[in-house]
Amino acid sequence: MVEFSKYVRRVPSGDIEIVTYSYHWADAQGNLIRRWDNAPHFPGLPNFPHHVHDGATNTVLPGVTIDIFAVLNEIR
């Protein structure tokens, strides 16, 4: 199962800016495999606020800005 959300806004220049994102990957029983997001709740990690929740190890790792296509490639 993959769920994702992205909140964007148009800035005065007319460009689209990503405000928040979350890509959640779980198995058939709903157990977290991995989640990529930029919620600002791990300020001590490098590349804050981007981070990855690893369900296998129950840890949070530094992340990078990612899009749905990169997530789907990783899942594949």
PyMOL Python script that loads the backbone (N, CA, C, O; Angstrom):
from pymol import cmd

cmd.read_pdbstr("""\
ATOM      1  N   MET A   1       0.845  -1.160   0.000  1.00  0.00           N
ATOM      2  CA  MET A   1       0.000   0.000   0.000  1.00  0.00           C
ATOM      3  C   MET A   1       0.901   1.236   0.000  1.00  0.00           C
ATOM      4  O   MET A   1       1.882   1.310   0.740  1.00  0.00           O
ATOM      5  N   VAL A   2       0.553   2.179  -0.824  1.00  0.00           N
ATOM      6  CA  VAL A   2       1.262   3.453  -0.860  1.00  0.00           C
ATOM      7  C   VAL A   2       0.228   4.570  -0.740  1.00  0.00           C
ATOM      8  O   VAL A   2      -0.735   4.624  -1.506  1.00  0.00           O
ATOM      9  N   GLU A   3       0.437   5.442   0.212  1.00  0.00           N
ATOM     10  CA  GLU A   3      -0.391   6.638   0.358  1.00  0.00           C
ATOM     11  C   GLU A   3       0.546   7.829   0.285  1.00  0.00           C
ATOM     12  O   GLU A   3       1.667   7.785   0.790  1.00  0.00           O
ATOM     13  N   PHE A   4       0.074   8.895  -0.351  1.00  0.00           N
ATOM     14  CA  PHE A   4       0.912  10.080  -0.365  1.00  0.00           C
ATOM     15  C   PHE A   4       0.056  11.331  -0.316  1.00  0.00           C
ATOM     16  O   PHE A   4      -1.102  11.347  -0.732  1.00  0.00           O
ATOM     17  N   SER A   5       0.671  12.371   0.206  1.00  0.00           N
ATOM     18  CA  SER A   5       0.026  13.679   0.206  1.00  0.00           C
ATOM     19  C   SER A   5       1.099  14.724  -0.046  1.00  0.00           C
ATOM     20  O   SER A   5       2.257  14.570   0.343  1.00  0.00           O
ATOM     21  N   LYS A   6       0.683  15.773  -0.698  1.00  0.00           N
ATOM     22  CA  LYS A   6       1.598  16.874  -0.982  1.00  0.00           C
ATOM     23  C   LYS A   6       0.776  18.154  -0.940  1.00  0.00           C
ATOM     24  O   LYS A   6      -0.270  18.251  -1.582  1.00  0.00           O
ATOM     25  N   TYR A   7       1.250  19.128  -0.186  1.00  0.00           N
ATOM     26  CA  TYR A   7       0.614  20.429  -0.127  1.00  0.00           C
ATOM     27  C   TYR A   7       1.546  21.419  -0.809  1.00  0.00           C
ATOM     28  O   TYR A   7       2.710  21.552  -0.432  1.00  0.00           O
ATOM     29  N   VAL A   8       1.030  22.103  -1.805  1.00  0.00           N
ATOM     30  CA  VAL A   8       1.829  23.065  -2.561  1.00  0.00           C
ATOM     31  C   VAL A   8       1.134  24.415  -2.572  1.00  0.00           C
ATOM     32  O   VAL A   8      -0.060  24.522  -2.290  1.00  0.00           O
ATOM     33  N   ARG A   9       1.900  25.435  -2.899  1.00  0.00           N
ATOM     34  CA  ARG A   9       1.310  26.766  -3.056  1.00  0.00           C
ATOM     35  C   ARG A   9       2.035  27.492  -4.181  1.00  0.00           C
ATOM     36  O   ARG A   9       3.196  27.218  -4.486  1.00  0.00           O
ATOM     37  N   ARG A  10       1.329  28.402  -4.770  1.00  0.00           N
ATOM     38  CA  ARG A  10       1.916  29.238  -5.820  1.00  0.00           C
ATOM     39  C   ARG A  10       2.526  30.459  -5.136  1.00  0.00           C
ATOM     40  O   ARG A  10       1.864  31.141  -4.354  1.00  0.00           O
ATOM     41  N   VAL A  11       3.784  30.722  -5.438  1.00  0.00           N
ATOM     42  CA  VAL A  11       4.485  31.874  -4.867  1.00  0.00           C
ATOM     43  C   VAL A  11       4.333  33.069  -5.816  1.00  0.00           C
ATOM     44  O   VAL A  11       3.947  32.889  -6.971  1.00  0.00           O
ATOM     45  N   PRO A  12       4.632  34.281  -5.346  1.00  0.00           N
ATOM     46  CA  PRO A  12       4.410  35.469  -6.173  1.00  0.00           C
ATOM     47  C   PRO A  12       5.049  35.406  -7.567  1.00  0.00           C
ATOM     48  O   PRO A  12       4.535  36.008  -8.509  1.00  0.00           O
ATOM     49  N   SER A  13       6.154  34.688  -7.700  1.00  0.00           N
ATOM     50  CA  SER A  13       6.799  34.576  -9.016  1.00  0.00           C
ATOM     51  C   SER A  13       5.994  33.709  -9.978  1.00  0.00           C
ATOM     52  O   SER A  13       6.270  33.685 -11.177  1.00  0.00           O
ATOM     53  N   GLY A  14       4.992  32.993  -9.448  1.00  0.00           N
ATOM     54  CA  GLY A  14       4.193  32.085 -10.270  1.00  0.00           C
ATOM     55  C   GLY A  14       4.638  30.645 -10.170  1.00  0.00           C
ATOM     56  O   GLY A  14       3.945  29.750 -10.654  1.00  0.00           O
ATOM     57  N   ASP A  15       5.792  30.398  -9.544  1.00  0.00           N
ATOM     58  CA  ASP A  15       6.274  29.037  -9.368  1.00  0.00           C
ATOM     59  C   ASP A  15       5.451  28.300  -8.319  1.00  0.00           C
ATOM     60  O   ASP A  15       4.771  28.918  -7.499  1.00  0.00           O
ATOM     61  N   ILE A  16       5.520  26.980  -8.357  1.00  0.00           N
ATOM     62  CA  ILE A  16       4.863  26.129  -7.370  1.00  0.00           C
ATOM     63  C   ILE A  16       5.909  25.716  -6.335  1.00  0.00           C
ATOM     64  O   ILE A  16       6.981  25.222  -6.683  1.00  0.00           O
ATOM     65  N   GLU A  17       5.585  25.922  -5.075  1.00  0.00           N
ATOM     66  CA  GLU A  17       6.480  25.580  -3.970  1.00  0.00           C
ATOM     67  C   GLU A  17       5.866  24.437  -3.174  1.00  0.00           C
ATOM     68  O   GLU A  17       4.686  24.486  -2.827  1.00  0.00           O
ATOM     69  N   ILE A  18       6.658  23.406  -2.882  1.00  0.00           N
ATOM     70  CA  ILE A  18       6.194  22.297  -2.053  1.00  0.00           C
ATOM     71  C   ILE A  18       6.288  22.730  -0.598  1.00  0.00           C
ATOM     72  O   ILE A  18       7.364  23.094  -0.122  1.00  0.00           O
ATOM     73  N   VAL A  19       5.169  22.693   0.105  1.00  0.00           N
ATOM     74  CA  VAL A  19       5.138  23.083   1.509  1.00  0.00           C
ATOM     75  C   VAL A  19       5.381  21.850   2.373  1.00  0.00           C
ATOM     76  O   VAL A  19       6.310  21.832   3.180  1.00  0.00           O
ATOM     77  N   THR A  20       4.560  20.829   2.213  1.00  0.00           N
ATOM     78  CA  THR A  20       4.742  19.578   2.955  1.00  0.00           C
ATOM     79  C   THR A  20       4.495  18.406   2.015  1.00  0.00           C
ATOM     80  O   THR A  20       3.772  18.514   1.025  1.00  0.00           O
ATOM     81  N   TYR A  21       5.125  17.274   2.360  1.00  0.00           N
ATOM     82  CA  TYR A  21       4.890  16.049   1.616  1.00  0.00           C
ATOM     83  C   TYR A  21       5.018  14.855   2.558  1.00  0.00           C
ATOM     84  O   TYR A  21       5.697  14.925   3.583  1.00  0.00           O
ATOM     85  N   SER A  22       4.362  13.771   2.197  1.00  0.00           N
ATOM     86  CA  SER A  22       4.476  12.516   2.925  1.00  0.00           C
ATOM     87  C   SER A  22       4.166  11.380   1.961  1.00  0.00           C
ATOM     88  O   SER A  22       3.135  11.381   1.287  1.00  0.00           O
ATOM     89  N   TYR A  23       5.073  10.412   1.907  1.00  0.00           N
ATOM     90  CA  TYR A  23       4.887   9.207   1.102  1.00  0.00           C
ATOM     91  C   TYR A  23       5.000   8.027   2.062  1.00  0.00           C
ATOM     92  O   TYR A  23       6.059   7.796   2.647  1.00  0.00           O
ATOM     93  N   HIS A  24       3.925   7.292   2.219  1.00  0.00           N
ATOM     94  CA  HIS A  24       3.835   6.226   3.224  1.00  0.00           C
ATOM     95  C   HIS A  24       3.694   4.890   2.513  1.00  0.00           C
ATOM     96  O   HIS A  24       2.759   4.697   1.737  1.00  0.00           O
ATOM     97  N   TRP A  25       4.610   3.969   2.770  1.00  0.00           N
ATOM     98  CA  TRP A  25       4.622   2.643   2.157  1.00  0.00           C
ATOM     99  C   TRP A  25       4.435   1.613   3.271  1.00  0.00           C
ATOM    100  O   TRP A  25       5.202   1.584   4.233  1.00  0.00           O
ATOM    101  N   ALA A  26       3.415   0.773   3.135  1.00  0.00           N
ATOM    102  CA  ALA A  26       3.119  -0.244   4.155  1.00  0.00           C
ATOM    103  C   ALA A  26       2.840  -1.577   3.479  1.00  0.00           C
ATOM    104  O   ALA A  26       2.527  -1.630   2.290  1.00  0.00           O
ATOM    105  N   ASP A  27       2.956  -2.654   4.251  1.00  0.00           N
ATOM    106  CA  ASP A  27       2.636  -3.977   3.718  1.00  0.00           C
ATOM    107  C   ASP A  27       1.126  -4.219   3.768  1.00  0.00           C
ATOM    108  O   ASP A  27       0.366  -3.343   4.183  1.00  0.00           O
ATOM    109  N   ALA A  28       0.702  -5.394   3.350  1.00  0.00           N
ATOM    110  CA  ALA A  28      -0.731  -5.707   3.263  1.00  0.00           C
ATOM    111  C   ALA A  28      -1.423  -5.660   4.626  1.00  0.00           C
ATOM    112  O   ALA A  28      -2.638  -5.475   4.692  1.00  0.00           O
ATOM    113  N   GLN A  29      -0.668  -5.825   5.707  1.00  0.00           N
ATOM    114  CA  GLN A  29      -1.250  -5.769   7.051  1.00  0.00           C
ATOM    115  C   GLN A  29      -1.212  -4.364   7.649  1.00  0.00           C
ATOM    116  O   GLN A  29      -1.636  -4.157   8.786  1.00  0.00           O
ATOM    117  N   GLY A  30      -0.706  -3.406   6.886  1.00  0.00           N
ATOM    118  CA  GLY A  30      -0.651  -2.031   7.363  1.00  0.00           C
ATOM    119  C   GLY A  30       0.606  -1.685   8.135  1.00  0.00           C
ATOM    120  O   GLY A  30       0.698  -0.593   8.696  1.00  0.00           O
ATOM    121  N   ASN A  31       1.586  -2.595   8.179  1.00  0.00           N
ATOM    122  CA  ASN A  31       2.841  -2.322   8.887  1.00  0.00           C
ATOM    123  C   ASN A  31       3.738  -1.416   8.048  1.00  0.00           C
ATOM    124  O   ASN A  31       3.933  -1.646   6.855  1.00  0.00           O
ATOM    125  N   LEU A  32       4.272  -0.396   8.683  1.00  0.00           N
ATOM    126  CA  LEU A  32       5.134   0.558   7.990  1.00  0.00           C
ATOM    127  C   LEU A  32       6.365  -0.133   7.429  1.00  0.00           C
ATOM    128  O   LEU A  32       7.060  -0.861   8.138  1.00  0.00           O
ATOM    129  N   ILE A  33       6.624   0.098   6.168  1.00  0.00           N
ATOM    130  CA  ILE A  33       7.893  -0.306   5.557  1.00  0.00           C
ATOM    131  C   ILE A  33       8.809   0.907   5.535  1.00  0.00           C
ATOM    132  O   ILE A  33       9.948   0.849   5.997  1.00  0.00           O
ATOM    133  N   ARG A  34       8.292   2.014   4.988  1.00  0.00           N
ATOM    134  CA  ARG A  34       9.080   3.245   4.931  1.00  0.00           C
ATOM    135  C   ARG A  34       8.150   4.435   4.725  1.00  0.00           C
ATOM    136  O   ARG A  34       7.127   4.326   4.049  1.00  0.00           O
ATOM    137  N   ARG A  35       8.513   5.565   5.310  1.00  0.00           N
ATOM    138  CA  ARG A  35       7.762   6.803   5.076  1.00  0.00           C
ATOM    139  C   ARG A  35       8.766   7.937   4.915  1.00  0.00           C
ATOM    140  O   ARG A  35       9.668   8.112   5.735  1.00  0.00           O
ATOM    141  N   TRP A  36       8.595   8.688   3.865  1.00  0.00           N
ATOM    142  CA  TRP A  36       9.406   9.871   3.577  1.00  0.00           C
ATOM    143  C   TRP A  36       8.537  11.089   3.851  1.00  0.00           C
ATOM    144  O   TRP A  36       7.406  11.157   3.369  1.00  0.00           O
ATOM    145  N   ASP A  37       9.038  12.043   4.610  1.00  0.00           N
ATOM    146  CA  ASP A  37       8.258  13.264   4.817  1.00  0.00           C
ATOM    147  C   ASP A  37       9.145  14.416   5.263  1.00  0.00           C
ATOM    148  O   ASP A  37      10.338  14.251   5.518  1.00  0.00           O
ATOM    149  N   ASN A  38       8.525  15.584   5.347  1.00  0.00           N
ATOM    150  CA  ASN A  38       9.269  16.773   5.784  1.00  0.00           C
ATOM    151  C   ASN A  38       8.569  17.479   6.949  1.00  0.00           C
ATOM    152  O   ASN A  38       8.689  18.694   7.106  1.00  0.00           O
ATOM    153  N   ALA A  39       7.841  16.715   7.761  1.00  0.00           N
ATOM    154  CA  ALA A  39       7.262  17.299   8.972  1.00  0.00           C
ATOM    155  C   ALA A  39       8.419  17.736   9.881  1.00  0.00           C
ATOM    156  O   ALA A  39       9.383  16.986  10.036  1.00  0.00           O
ATOM    157  N   PRO A  40       8.351  18.909  10.475  1.00  0.00           N
ATOM    158  CA  PRO A  40       9.502  19.455  11.210  1.00  0.00           C
ATOM    159  C   PRO A  40       9.638  18.926  12.634  1.00  0.00           C
ATOM    160  O   PRO A  40       9.728  19.715  13.575  1.00  0.00           O
ATOM    161  N   HIS A  41       9.656  17.589  12.811  1.00  0.00           N
ATOM    162  CA  HIS A  41       9.745  17.062  14.167  1.00  0.00           C
ATOM    163  C   HIS A  41      11.056  16.347  14.493  1.00  0.00           C
ATOM    164  O   HIS A  41      11.141  15.691  15.531  1.00  0.00           O
ATOM    165  N   PHE A  42      12.078  16.451  13.644  1.00  0.00           N
ATOM    166  CA  PHE A  42      13.400  15.891  13.949  1.00  0.00           C
ATOM    167  C   PHE A  42      14.467  16.924  13.613  1.00  0.00           C
ATOM    168  O   PHE A  42      15.260  16.708  12.696  1.00  0.00           O
ATOM    169  N   PRO A  43      14.504  18.057  14.344  1.00  0.00           N
ATOM    170  CA  PRO A  43      15.416  19.149  13.985  1.00  0.00           C
ATOM    171  C   PRO A  43      16.893  18.800  14.096  1.00  0.00           C
ATOM    172  O   PRO A  43      17.724  19.508  13.528  1.00  0.00           O
ATOM    173  N   GLY A  44      17.248  17.741  14.802  1.00  0.00           N
ATOM    174  CA  GLY A  44      18.656  17.385  14.959  1.00  0.00           C
ATOM    175  C   GLY A  44      19.229  16.583  13.802  1.00  0.00           C
ATOM    176  O   GLY A  44      20.438  16.356  13.756  1.00  0.00           O
ATOM    177  N   LEU A  45      18.392  16.148  12.868  1.00  0.00           N
ATOM    178  CA  LEU A  45      18.884  15.340  11.751  1.00  0.00           C
ATOM    179  C   LEU A  45      19.490  16.215  10.664  1.00  0.00           C
ATOM    180  O   LEU A  45      19.011  17.320  10.409  1.00  0.00           O
ATOM    181  N   PRO A  46      20.555  15.714  10.018  1.00  0.00           N
ATOM    182  CA  PRO A  46      21.079  16.433   8.853  1.00  0.00           C
ATOM    183  C   PRO A  46      19.988  16.564   7.786  1.00  0.00           C
ATOM    184  O   PRO A  46      19.133  15.689   7.647  1.00  0.00           O
ATOM    185  N   ASN A  47      20.030  17.636   7.058  1.00  0.00           N
ATOM    186  CA  ASN A  47      19.090  17.930   5.969  1.00  0.00           C
ATOM    187  C   ASN A  47      17.660  18.138   6.469  1.00  0.00           C
ATOM    188  O   ASN A  47      16.699  17.933   5.727  1.00  0.00           O
ATOM    189  N   PHE A  48      17.526  18.547   7.735  1.00  0.00           N
ATOM    190  CA  PHE A  48      16.227  18.871   8.324  1.00  0.00           C
ATOM    191  C   PHE A  48      15.471  19.809   7.399  1.00  0.00           C
ATOM    192  O   PHE A  48      16.091  20.736   6.876  1.00  0.00           O
ATOM    193  N   PRO A  49      14.213  19.642   7.165  1.00  0.00           N
ATOM    194  CA  PRO A  49      13.263  18.755   7.835  1.00  0.00           C
ATOM    195  C   PRO A  49      13.042  17.417   7.128  1.00  0.00           C
ATOM    196  O   PRO A  49      12.225  16.613   7.577  1.00  0.00           O
ATOM    197  N   HIS A  50      13.763  17.167   6.023  1.00  0.00           N
ATOM    198  CA  HIS A  50      13.554  15.948   5.241  1.00  0.00           C
ATOM    199  C   HIS A  50      14.092  14.740   6.005  1.00  0.00           C
ATOM    200  O   HIS A  50      15.229  14.748   6.478  1.00  0.00           O
ATOM    201  N   HIS A  51      13.256  13.694   6.120  1.00  0.00           N
ATOM    202  CA  HIS A  51      13.673  12.496   6.845  1.00  0.00           C
ATOM    203  C   HIS A  51      12.880  11.284   6.367  1.00  0.00           C
ATOM    204  O   HIS A  51      11.884  11.402   5.653  1.00  0.00           O
ATOM    205  N   VAL A  52      13.360  10.111   6.788  1.00  0.00           N
ATOM    206  CA  VAL A  52      12.766   8.835   6.380  1.00  0.00           C
ATOM    207  C   VAL A  52      12.548   7.986   7.626  1.00  0.00           C
ATOM    208  O   VAL A  52      13.463   7.804   8.430  1.00  0.00           O
ATOM    209  N   HIS A  53      11.335   7.469   7.781  1.00  0.00           N
ATOM    210  CA  HIS A  53      11.024   6.526   8.858  1.00  0.00           C
ATOM    211  C   HIS A  53      11.226   5.119   8.291  1.00  0.00           C
ATOM    212  O   HIS A  53      10.591   4.752   7.303  1.00  0.00           O
ATOM    213  N   ASP A  54      12.099   4.338   8.907  1.00  0.00           N
ATOM    214  CA  ASP A  54      12.369   2.972   8.468  1.00  0.00           C
ATOM    215  C   ASP A  54      11.613   2.017   9.376  1.00  0.00           C
ATOM    216  O   ASP A  54      11.946   1.878  10.553  1.00  0.00           O
ATOM    217  N   GLY A  55      10.599   1.361   8.834  1.00  0.00           N
ATOM    218  CA  GLY A  55       9.770   0.459   9.627  1.00  0.00           C
ATOM    219  C   GLY A  55      10.495  -0.785  10.092  1.00  0.00           C
ATOM    220  O   GLY A  55      10.178  -1.320  11.154  1.00  0.00           O
ATOM    221  N   ALA A  56      11.478  -1.266   9.308  1.00  0.00           N
ATOM    222  CA  ALA A  56      12.199  -2.493   9.669  1.00  0.00           C
ATOM    223  C   ALA A  56      13.039  -2.299  10.918  1.00  0.00           C
ATOM    224  O   ALA A  56      13.149  -3.210  11.739  1.00  0.00           O
ATOM    225  N   THR A  57      13.631  -1.123  11.072  1.00  0.00           N
ATOM    226  CA  THR A  57      14.501  -0.871  12.219  1.00  0.00           C
ATOM    227  C   THR A  57      13.877   0.082  13.233  1.00  0.00           C
ATOM    228  O   THR A  57      14.447   0.333  14.295  1.00  0.00           O
ATOM    229  N   ASN A  58      12.690   0.612  12.894  1.00  0.00           N
ATOM    230  CA  ASN A  58      12.009   1.579  13.756  1.00  0.00           C
ATOM    231  C   ASN A  58      12.906   2.779  14.073  1.00  0.00           C
ATOM    232  O   ASN A  58      12.958   3.256  15.207  1.00  0.00           O
ATOM    233  N   THR A  59      13.609   3.252  13.038  1.00  0.00           N
ATOM    234  CA  THR A  59      14.491   4.400  13.196  1.00  0.00           C
ATOM    235  C   THR A  59      14.073   5.506  12.226  1.00  0.00           C
ATOM    236  O   THR A  59      13.302   5.282  11.292  1.00  0.00           O
ATOM    237  N   VAL A  60      14.594   6.684  12.471  1.00  0.00           N
ATOM    238  CA  VAL A  60      14.386   7.825  11.581  1.00  0.00           C
ATOM    239  C   VAL A  60      15.749   8.236  11.054  1.00  0.00           C
ATOM    240  O   VAL A  60      16.695   8.429  11.818  1.00  0.00           O
ATOM    241  N   LEU A  61      15.836   8.368   9.729  1.00  0.00           N
ATOM    242  CA  LEU A  61      17.100   8.661   9.061  1.00  0.00           C
ATOM    243  C   LEU A  61      17.011  10.001   8.344  1.00  0.00           C
ATOM    244  O   LEU A  61      15.915  10.441   7.994  1.00  0.00           O
ATOM    245  N   PRO A  62      18.147  10.657   8.119  1.00  0.00           N
ATOM    246  CA  PRO A  62      18.118  11.874   7.319  1.00  0.00           C
ATOM    247  C   PRO A  62      17.574  11.568   5.928  1.00  0.00           C
ATOM    248  O   PRO A  62      17.771  10.469   5.410  1.00  0.00           O
ATOM    249  N   GLY A  63      16.903  12.518   5.335  1.00  0.00           N
ATOM    250  CA  GLY A  63      16.349  12.331   4.002  1.00  0.00           C
ATOM    251  C   GLY A  63      16.672  13.496   3.100  1.00  0.00           C
ATOM    252  O   GLY A  63      17.383  14.428   3.477  1.00  0.00           O
ATOM    253  N   VAL A  64      16.138  13.422   1.910  1.00  0.00           N
ATOM    254  CA  VAL A  64      16.273  14.488   0.918  1.00  0.00           C
ATOM    255  C   VAL A  64      14.890  14.752   0.333  1.00  0.00           C
ATOM    256  O   VAL A  64      13.981  13.937   0.492  1.00  0.00           O
ATOM    257  N   THR A  65      14.731  15.867  -0.330  1.00  0.00           N
ATOM    258  CA  THR A  65      13.481  16.118  -1.033  1.00  0.00           C
ATOM    259  C   THR A  65      13.280  14.992  -2.038  1.00  0.00           C
ATOM    260  O   THR A  65      14.203  14.643  -2.773  1.00  0.00           O
ATOM    261  N   ILE A  66      12.097  14.429  -2.072  1.00  0.00           N
ATOM    262  CA  ILE A  66      11.834  13.278  -2.932  1.00  0.00           C
ATOM    263  C   ILE A  66      10.458  13.453  -3.561  1.00  0.00           C
ATOM    264  O   ILE A  66       9.596  14.132  -3.002  1.00  0.00           O
ATOM    265  N   ASP A  67      10.254  12.848  -4.711  1.00  0.00           N
ATOM    266  CA  ASP A  67       8.939  12.918  -5.345  1.00  0.00           C
ATOM    267  C   ASP A  67       8.364  11.514  -5.495  1.00  0.00           C
ATOM    268  O   ASP A  67       9.047  10.526  -5.225  1.00  0.00           O
ATOM    269  N   ILE A  68       7.122  11.430  -5.921  1.00  0.00           N
ATOM    270  CA  ILE A  68       6.431  10.145  -6.007  1.00  0.00           C
ATOM    271  C   ILE A  68       7.128   9.197  -6.975  1.00  0.00           C
ATOM    272  O   ILE A  68       7.095   7.984  -6.767  1.00  0.00           O
ATOM    273  N   PHE A  69       7.752   9.713  -8.018  1.00  0.00           N
ATOM    274  CA  PHE A  69       8.420   8.855  -8.995  1.00  0.00           C
ATOM    275  C   PHE A  69       9.639   8.166  -8.378  1.00  0.00           C
ATOM    276  O   PHE A  69       9.878   6.987  -8.637  1.00  0.00           O
ATOM    277  N   ALA A  70      10.410   8.892  -7.564  1.00  0.00           N
ATOM    278  CA  ALA A  70      11.547   8.280  -6.883  1.00  0.00           C
ATOM    279  C   ALA A  70      11.084   7.254  -5.862  1.00  0.00           C
ATOM    280  O   ALA A  70      11.712   6.207  -5.706  1.00  0.00           O
ATOM    281  N   VAL A  71      10.004   7.541  -5.172  1.00  0.00           N
ATOM    282  CA  VAL A  71       9.446   6.586  -4.202  1.00  0.00           C
ATOM    283  C   VAL A  71       9.031   5.300  -4.913  1.00  0.00           C
ATOM    284  O   VAL A  71       9.371   4.203  -4.470  1.00  0.00           O
ATOM    285  N   LEU A  72       8.294   5.439  -6.017  1.00  0.00           N
ATOM    286  CA  LEU A  72       7.869   4.253  -6.756  1.00  0.00           C
ATOM    287  C   LEU A  72       9.038   3.464  -7.318  1.00  0.00           C
ATOM    288  O   LEU A  72       8.980   2.236  -7.378  1.00  0.00           O
ATOM    289  N   ASN A  73      10.105   4.151  -7.732  1.00  0.00           N
ATOM    290  CA  ASN A  73      11.302   3.447  -8.185  1.00  0.00           C
ATOM    291  C   ASN A  73      11.937   2.656  -7.052  1.00  0.00           C
ATOM    292  O   ASN A  73      12.389   1.530  -7.259  1.00  0.00           O
ATOM    293  N   GLU A  74      11.976   3.228  -5.866  1.00  0.00           N
ATOM    294  CA  GLU A  74      12.555   2.510  -4.719  1.00  0.00           C
ATOM    295  C   GLU A  74      11.708   1.297  -4.360  1.00  0.00           C
ATOM    296  O   GLU A  74      12.247   0.237  -4.043  1.00  0.00           O
ATOM    297  N   ILE A  75      10.400   1.441  -4.406  1.00  0.00           N
ATOM    298  CA  ILE A  75       9.519   0.321  -4.093  1.00  0.00           C
ATOM    299  C   ILE A  75       9.689  -0.801  -5.108  1.00  0.00           C
ATOM    300  O   ILE A  75       9.699  -1.981  -4.758  1.00  0.00           O
ATOM    301  N   ARG A  76       9.820  -0.413  -6.365  1.00  0.00           N
ATOM    302  CA  ARG A  76       9.994  -1.404  -7.428  1.00  0.00           C
ATOM    303  C   ARG A  76      11.254  -2.186  -7.223  1.00  0.00           C
ATOM    304  O   ARG A  76      11.570  -3.069  -8.021  1.00  0.00           O
TER     305      ARG A  76
END
""", "prot")
cmd.dss("prot")
cmd.show_as("cartoon", "prot")
cmd.util.cbc("prot")
cmd.orient("prot")
